[in-house]
């Protein structure tokens, strides 16, 4: 309150050690005042359009507390339905769904939302006390590629998050 309408962090890395050599990776994190989510925007600039070989892609791997015994038994909800946290298990999620929600307890949800047309694969990798949400975007197709993820943490249900996901991801 009184501090502004949003907080923005911009990070950039010129990556001579990544393929294709010289790729520039920019990440912008935006948190708007009063919102229960933040956006993560990526811009991947390839030194020459010819270097976009249709194979190399951006991966996002996020560790979340789903599975931590301090919380109620974790459950995941996707467009295909519900499933419970199970240690040492991986589960593919329909990348076209654009959404993974984890009910952390009876009141709180954590979600990752993406633009379905940008995603190639989505998977939940359940560890002993947490879970990884592994997302692989579609391969780079030209010199400049932009992607967006939204991270939600609040008390909305899966249906409420899904109903708002297009509006949230479109910002």
Secondary structure, 3 states (H helix, E strand, C coil): CCCCCEEEEEEEEEECCCCCCCEEEEEEEEEECCCCEEEEEEEEECCCHHHCCCCCCCEEEEEECCCCCCCCCCEEEECCEEEECCCCEEEEECHHHCEEEEECCCCCEEEEEECHHHEEEEEEEECCCCEEEEEEECCCCCCEEEEEEEEEEECCCHHHHHHHHHHHHHC
